[in-house]
Amino acid sequence: MLKRTKGYFLLTMLVLTGLAGRMHTNILSTKERHALVVQLKTSRNNFLKNVEGLSPKQLNFKANKNSPSIKACVYKLVSIQHNLWQLSEKALHQETADVKRTGSDENLSSILEQKDLDCSDLKFEDVSDAFKLYKADRAEILKYVHTSTEDVRGHVARTNAGNFDAYQLMLINVIYCNRVTQMIEEIKIHSKFPK
């Protein structure tokens, strides 16, 4: 009787903790989940802090005719994030594939320095429209990362820059956000930047 009760207790605990029926763990590890959440929040906060309260004149400022404005940087970043998130969702809804990833998480930046991802540019009414989409997409990504029990490593998307799993696509969002934030910071320290 004690053995049976103990067995039921263990089975109940396995079901309650979500460990029952899971032989392999391709879901996000606690370390991966925490690292990605921290990076997503930090990059978002840095980006928003750098564009917060800028006037239309500041948003449209160009150091020279060939350099981008902050507004163009914002539109590009929002387009990239939206495209990457859609690509991630699409990959997650397909069957897991035996496609080899182009590289490890650690060398994503160097891969993207050699070849940028092709992303279609979205059209926005104004900057506030772009910010609204940026915040909505980033909130959705964060919610997914917090709650996902899917095999994010087994779902790989093919891109012009290489093959990346869904986790790596979310990391690429962070990389691009940091790059664009750095570009905005460089524009803001230009000697002719409007005050």
Buried (B, 14 or more C-beta within 10 A) or exposed (E): EEEEEEEEEEEEEEEEEEEEEEEEEBBBEEEBBEBBBEBBEEBBEBBBEBBEEBEEEBBBBBBEEEEBBBBBBBBBBBBBBBBBBBBBBEBBEEEBBEBEBBBEBEEBBEBBEEEEBEBEEBEBEEBEBBBBBBEEBBEEBBEBBEEBEBBBBBBBBEBEBBBBBBBBBBBBBBBBBBBBBEBBEEBBEEEEBEE
